[in-house]
């Protein structure tokens, strides 16, 4: 059976609607929680072995090594994975860490982008798996920092507050600033876990919950189609069966 290791930073920011697609493709899912296990778990990880590696999001910054020392080990793991050439998916913080590992900048935005709002595709984005979300189309944003598309990568998407929303390196590396993996029907843990952040940004959780219900099923279907096509392309590029 194929395997995927997902580096997870908080328990409710998991693979979400991507899990059934991974199971459909025959993957055994393993979560690795460096915040609980510490840097040693990342240093001991054989990053080249799993057919797929996913780096998930978190409410911390990609440049916060001094505050969260495991991030240094995580960056090293990402660099080794990039060197292996095997499929790698990064979401939010994960995409920022991939961008940083590749030499791109990660920096604060003037204000946070949180909620259901449009994302726009570049010409290259319209030609790949992201075309399933439409152009423009509503997705879930939840970030205060932004990566710049790193050297050697192709910019795929943007929003008006955030010029760099997605990038790819060939068929095997995909970085998403927005959250296609979140199941809108299970948004409540996000509203609870990020309650302080929502309050500080003066964002109404009631409105977020209502928009999740409104956009839920269609967004779930489109997000799963994106992963299904990207995964098929990545597997074909690396010869994974």
Secondary structure as UniProt FT lines:
FT   STRAND          2..7
FT   TURN            11..12
FT   TURN            16..17
FT   HELIX           18..24
FT   TURN            25..26
FT   STRAND          27..32
FT   HELIX           34..37
FT   HELIX           39..43
FT   TURN            47..49
FT   STRAND          52..55
FT   TURN            62..63
FT   TURN            65..67
FT   HELIX           70..84
FT   STRAND          87..91
FT   HELIX           93..101
FT   TURN            102..103
FT   STRAND          106..121
FT   HELIX           123..126
FT   HELIX           129..133
FT   STRAND          137..147
FT   TURN            151..152
FT   STRAND          154..158
FT   STRAND          166..169
FT   TURN            170..172
FT   STRAND          173..176
FT   TURN            180..181
FT   HELIX           184..186
FT   HELIX           188..193
FT   HELIX           195..200
FT   TURN            201..202
FT   HELIX           205..238
//
